[in-house]
Amino acid sequence: MTAPPPRTSDAEPPNWWQNIWVRAGAMAVALLLALLVTLVGIANARRDTALSQQRHSYEVLLAIRDFDVAMARAEAALGRFAISGAPTAGRAYFDHWALAGARLDTLTGLTAPDPVQRPVIAALRVLYERRRAELDAPARSAGTRQGWAALTAFDRAGRSPSIDQLSTLVDRVSRHERATLTGLSAQAERSGAQSDILATLLSLLGVVLSIVGVVLGTLAVRAVHARREAGRRADVAADRAGALELAVEARTRELRDANVRLQVEATTRAAAEAQLHQAQKMEAVGQLTGGIAHDFNNMLAVVLGGLELAQRRLTNSPKDVARHLDQALDGATRAAALTRRLLAFARAEPLRPEHVDAARLIRGMRDLLDRALGERIVVALTIADDCWATWCDPHQLENAILNLAVNARDALDGEGRVDIITTNCTVAADEVGKLAPGDYLRIEVRDTGCGMDPAVIARAFEPFFTTKPIGKGTGLGLSQIFGFARQSGGDILISSQPGAGTGVSLYLPRHIAEVAGPTISAPSPATRNGHGETVMVVEDDPRVRTSTVEALAELGYRPIACACGEDALAALRTERDVRLVISDVVMPGMTGPDLVAAIRADHPHVATIFVTGYVGDADTGDRLRGQDVLRKPFTIAGLARAVRTSLTPVEPAVP
């Protein structure tokens, strides 16, 4: 009989419970693995975002630094432009200013997503436009060769509050970005630390999975694979983070090196510019002193030669003494005229405009022109019969015509023809230079000499510029005439071609009012036209004081000499018959204008005349405006006319 198969015990636990626990554990391990991988990805993404934002902050910092550097270089170039008037400096100013605008546009685009930086950049753009408007004035003045006006406008722009406001906004943008960069660096470090922790957890999970793999089999293989994959990703992330850190460090080092190079370059450039500026000043001073020394030596040679010949002929040939003294006087007069030219060029002597009959003045210069130009130069005057009068300083007009004639003589190389032509002309708007529409008298000095090319014409009005050899000219002639014409409300134009001669046209505004008597009169010998009137002379220089007192005595007046303003006021308390006070302008203690103000307060009946050779102070020059002024050096005839005019009562106008 066959035995039955063994029966399964009812108490034996079924295998499906184990399968459930195994599956549940595998699922839990898989979920944990997925969670860790997700967290690692999030940490890496945060670190990448922080690094990207760090790069953006570096770009903003670079843009704001480039904007600040471009603004500084633009203003430095404008300063050089205002000082030298060089076109290269002007182009450098406009190039740097345009570069600053481009950097500001870049900065605007970079900060557009930032709500904090947007209003700051908008305010920075407003200040940029305001600063450009402030710098337009010195740029235009420098572009038109108005050196002093350009320097004044540039100095005023240098004290504008917009400079500090610009610096404040630039610092504000930089501080905000540095603070942002600090926060992003901390965030990147935290993300890296989290990534490292998660990588450590993944490694621990791999170890756990390896231990569990002995029991779970397939799950262990998957866990090991997941651990290796997680480790690889962590290494890639770590390598990428390290590479980014190295890149940031390298970029920071490059920025630091670039900043050092910029500082060195700025220092070197500033030193080079200072040396160039000093060299230009010394060159200009050398040209000026050489030309002045040449002109003064010629004049002093005439003075010394005439005086020495007069001294030698005093006993043997008295008739020749007067002729030699006239020659010495003519040389001294020319030296005084050169001094007036220098003062007028330096704007130290204000113009004294009056009604001028230009036709009478030019005809009266005929002998002077013949002597100055020489016998081999033919001077042809073409004066219109109805030549208009003008309103200007007659001495400056005479000097201008003489200067132009001498330049024409030099262009002719001492032989040829010089034409002086006057024309009445009506100028329309924008027809002649910057002249306003109206009636003008045109005085043209024309020669048939060597002419000038466009490059020389462009620089003809620059101070100290001359094409003459060293020691043959000061380079002040045309620049002084240019300043005289502009100050008189007119202008000056040059038309010339190489080999075809040159024509210089001086435009002066027409003056309608009629005046009685001649405008310009030739000096006449002084006579005794005084009748014992008491005249007080206030002069701190004893030689000038003695000379003036002797001249007044020679003219028939009773002079009283005072060395200072205080002595003059004391003398006026005892001298009741003083009719006229002749006072120097610049004196120790009380100045001439102060003395005259005190005299007019206590002695309103006393007439006054100022005597000066230099009016350098702007305030003093304003106080002399409208007063009777006798310029040093003066002749006895000039002193006689000034005294006679001051002592002659003004007749009331007949209605």
ABEGO torsion letter per residue (X at the ends): XBBBBBBBBAABBBAAAAAAAAAAAAAAAAAAAAAAAAAAAAAAAAAAAAAAAAAAAAAAAAAAAAAAAAAAAAAAAAAAAAAAGBAAAAAAAAAAAAAAAAAAAAAAAAAAABAAAAAAAAAAAAAAAAAAAAAAAAAAAAAAGBAAAAAAAAAAAAABAAAAAAAAAAAAAAAAAAAAAAAAAAAAAAAAAAAAAAAAAAAAAAAAAAAAAAAAEAAAAAAAAAAAAAAAAAAAAAAAAAAAAAAAAAAAAAAAAAAAAAAAAAAAAAAAAAAAAAAAAAAAAAAAAAAAAAAAAAAAAAAAAAAAAAAAAAAABAAAAAAAAAAAAAAAAAAAAAAAAAAAAAGABBBBBBBBBAAAAAAAAAAAAAAAAEAABBBBBBBBAABBBBBBBAAAAAAAAAAAAAAAAAAAGGBEBBBBBBBBBBBBBGABEABBBEBBBBBBBBBABAEBBAAAAAAAABBGBBABBBGABAGAAAAAAAAAAAAAGBBBBBBBBBGAEBBBBBBBBBBABBBBEBABBBBBBBBBABAGBBBBBBBABAAAAAAAAAAAAAAGBBBBBBABAAAAAAAAAABAABABBBBBABBBEBBAAAAAAAAAAABAABBBBBBBABBABAAAAAAABGBBBBBOBBBAAAAAAAAAAAABBBBBBBX
